[in-house]
């Protein structure tokens, strides 16, 4: 499933310490990498840990036609 990166919240206590702070230079660098080689989203090192609330999970699964 695709989501906008702006929808992610990295301030959740379970994952807060696992991510670097957002720096404009890092964002610019990543944009250039994505333009050159793509995001390679299936590579494990490119996964993003995220937490969503139960309502969002249920609605997303329903949208995909999947049951809980």
FIKOLZA-1660 file (N, C-alpha, C; in steps of 0.1 Angstrom, whole numbers, plus 5000, padded with zeros to 4 digits):
% residues 68
   i   px   py   pz ch aa at
   1 5008 4988 5000  A  X  N
   1 5000 5000 5000  A  X CA
   1 5009 5012 5000  A  X  C
   2 5005 5023 4993  A  X  N
   2 5013 5035 4992  A  X CA
   2 5007 5045 5001  A  X  C
   3 5015 5052 5008  A  X  N
   3 5010 5063 5017  A  X CA
   3 5020 5075 5015  A  X  C
   4 5015 5087 5017  A  X  N
   4 5024 5099 5016  A  X CA
   4 5033 5099 5028  A  X  C
   5 5046 5102 5026  A  X  N
   5 5055 5103 5037  A  X CA
   5 5051 5113 5048  A  X  C
   6 5044 5123 5044  A  X  N
   6 5040 5133 5053  A  X CA
   6 5029 5128 5063  A  X  C
   7 5023 5117 5060  A  X  N
   7 5013 5111 5069  A  X CA
   7 5020 5103 5080  A  X  C
   8 5033 5101 5080  A  X  N
   8 5040 5093 5090  A  X CA
   8 5043 5102 5102  A  X  C
   9 5042 5097 5114  A  X  N
   9 5046 5104 5126  A  X CA
   9 5057 5096 5133  A  X  C
  10 5069 5101 5133  A  X  N
  10 5080 5094 5139  A  X CA
  10 5082 5098 5154  A  X  C
  11 5072 5105 5160  A  X  N
  11 5074 5109 5174  A  X CA
  11 5067 5099 5184  A  X  C
  12 5063 5088 5179  A  X  N
  12 5057 5077 5187  A  X CA
  12 5067 5071 5196  A  X  C
  13 5065 5070 5209  A  X  N
  13 5076 5065 5218  A  X CA
  13 5082 5052 5214  A  X  C
  14 5075 5043 5208  A  X  N
  14 5081 5030 5205  A  X CA
  14 5092 5031 5194  A  X  C
  15 5091 5041 5185  A  X  N
  15 5101 5042 5174  A  X CA
  15 5109 5055 5174  A  X  C
  16 5106 5063 5183  A  X  N
  16 5112 5077 5183  A  X CA
  16 5128 5076 5183  A  X  C
  17 5134 5067 5191  A  X  N
  17 5148 5066 5191  A  X CA
  17 5155 5059 5180  A  X  C
  18 5146 5052 5171  A  X  N
  18 5152 5044 5160  A  X CA
  18 5154 5053 5147  A  X  C
  19 5150 5065 5147  A  X  N
  19 5150 5073 5135  A  X CA
  19 5158 5085 5137  A  X  C
  20 5165 5090 5127  A  X  N
  20 5173 5102 5128  A  X CA
  20 5163 5114 5127  A  X  C
  21 5168 5125 5132  A  X  N
  21 5160 5137 5130  A  X CA
  21 5160 5141 5115  A  X  C
  22 5149 5148 5111  A  X  N
  22 5148 5152 5098  A  X CA
  22 5157 5164 5095  A  X  C
  23 5165 5163 5085  A  X  N
  23 5174 5174 5081  A  X CA
  23 5172 5176 5066  A  X  C
  24 5171 5189 5062  A  X  N
  24 5168 5192 5048  A  X CA
  24 5179 5186 5039  A  X  C
  25 5191 5186 5042  A  X  N
  25 5202 5180 5034  A  X CA
  25 5199 5165 5032  A  X  C
  26 5195 5158 5042  A  X  N
  26 5192 5144 5040  A  X CA
  26 5180 5142 5031  A  X  C
  27 5170 5150 5032  A  X  N
  27 5158 5149 5023  A  X CA
  27 5162 5152 5009  A  X  C
  28 5170 5162 5007  A  X  N
  28 5175 5165 4993  A  X CA
  28 5183 5153 4987  A  X  C
  29 5192 5148 4996  A  X  N
  29 5200 5136 4992  A  X CA
  29 5191 5125 4988  A  X  C
  30 5181 5121 4996  A  X  N
  30 5173 5110 4993  A  X CA
  30 5164 5112 4980  A  X  C
  31 5160 5124 4978  A  X  N
  31 5153 5127 4966  A  X CA
  31 5161 5124 4954  A  X  C
  32 5174 5128 4954  A  X  N
  32 5183 5126 4943  A  X CA
  32 5185 5111 4941  A  X  C
  33 5187 5103 4952  A  X  N
  33 5188 5089 4951  A  X CA
  33 5176 5083 4945  A  X  C
  34 5164 5087 4949  A  X  N
  34 5151 5081 4944  A  X CA
  34 5150 5084 4929  A  X  C
  35 5154 5096 4925  A  X  N
  35 5154 5099 4911  A  X CA
  35 5163 5091 4902  A  X  C
  36 5175 5087 4908  A  X  N
  36 5185 5079 4900  A  X CA
  36 5182 5064 4900  A  X  C
  37 5178 5059 4912  A  X  N
  37 5177 5044 4913  A  X CA
  37 5163 5039 4917  A  X  C
  38 5155 5049 4921  A  X  N
  38 5142 5045 4927  A  X CA
  38 5143 5042 4942  A  X  C
  39 5132 5039 4948  A  X  N
  39 5132 5037 4963  A  X CA
  39 5135 5023 4967  A  X  C
  40 5135 5013 4958  A  X  N
  40 5138 5000 4962  A  X CA
  40 5131 4995 4974  A  X  C
  41 5117 4997 4974  A  X  N
  41 5109 4996 4986  A  X CA
  41 5108 4982 4991  A  X  C
  42 5112 4972 4983  A  X  N
  42 5112 4958 4988  A  X CA
  42 5124 4953 4995  A  X  C
  43 5134 4962 4995  A  X  N
  43 5147 4959 5003  A  X CA
  43 5145 4961 5018  A  X  C
  44 5148 4952 5026  A  X  N
  44 5145 4953 5040  A  X CA
  44 5151 4965 5047  A  X  C
  45 5163 4969 5042  A  X  N
  45 5170 4981 5048  A  X CA
  45 5162 4994 5045  A  X  C
  46 5153 4993 5036  A  X  N
  46 5145 5005 5032  A  X CA
  46 5131 5005 5039  A  X  C
  47 5128 4996 5047  A  X  N
  47 5115 4995 5054  A  X CA
  47 5115 5007 5065  A  X  C
  48 5103 5011 5067  A  X  N
  48 5101 5022 5077  A  X CA
  48 5092 5016 5088  A  X  C
  49 5096 5017 5101  A  X  N
  49 5088 5012 5112  A  X CA
  49 5077 5023 5114  A  X  C
  50 5065 5019 5115  A  X  N
  50 5054 5029 5117  A  X CA
  50 5043 5023 5126  A  X  C
  51 5037 5032 5133  A  X  N
  51 5025 5028 5141  A  X CA
  51 5013 5035 5137  A  X  C
  52 5002 5028 5135  A  X  N
  52 4990 5035 5131  A  X CA
  52 4979 5031 5141  A  X  C
  53 4969 5039 5142  A  X  N
  53 4958 5036 5152  A  X CA
  53 4949 5025 5146  A  X  C
  54 4942 5018 5155  A  X  N
  54 4934 5007 5151  A  X CA
  54 4923 5010 5140  A  X  C
  55 4917 5022 5142  A  X  N
  55 4907 5026 5132  A  X CA
  55 4913 5027 5118  A  X  C
  56 4924 5034 5117  A  X  N
  56 4931 5035 5104  A  X CA
  56 4934 5021 5098  A  X  C
  57 4939 5012 5107  A  X  N
  57 4942 4999 5102  A  X CA
  57 4930 4992 5096  A  X  C
  58 4919 4992 5104  A  X  N
  58 4907 4985 5100  A  X CA
  58 4902 4991 5086  A  X  C
  59 4902 5005 5085  A  X  N
  59 4897 5011 5073  A  X CA
  59 4906 5008 5061  A  X  C
  60 4919 5007 5064  A  X  N
  60 4929 5004 5053  A  X CA
  60 4927 4990 5048  A  X  C
  61 4925 4980 5058  A  X  N
  61 4923 4966 5054  A  X CA
  61 4910 4965 5046  A  X  C
  62 4899 4972 5051  A  X  N
  62 4886 4971 5044  A  X CA
  62 4888 4977 5030  A  X  C
  63 4895 4988 5028  A  X  N
  63 4898 4994 5015  A  X CA
  63 4904 4984 5005  A  X  C
  64 4913 4976 5011  A  X  N
  64 4920 4966 5003  A  X CA
  64 4912 4953 5001  A  X  C
  65 4901 4952 5008  A  X  N
  65 4892 4940 5007  A  X CA
  65 4897 4929 5016  A  X  C
  66 4905 4932 5026  A  X  N
  66 4910 4922 5036  A  X CA
  66 4903 4923 5049  A  X  C
  67 4901 4912 5055  A  X  N
  67 4895 4912 5069  A  X CA
  67 4905 4912 5079  A  X  C
  68 4902 4917 5091  A  X  N
  68 4911 4917 5102  A  X CA
  68 4915 4904 5107  A  X  C
% end
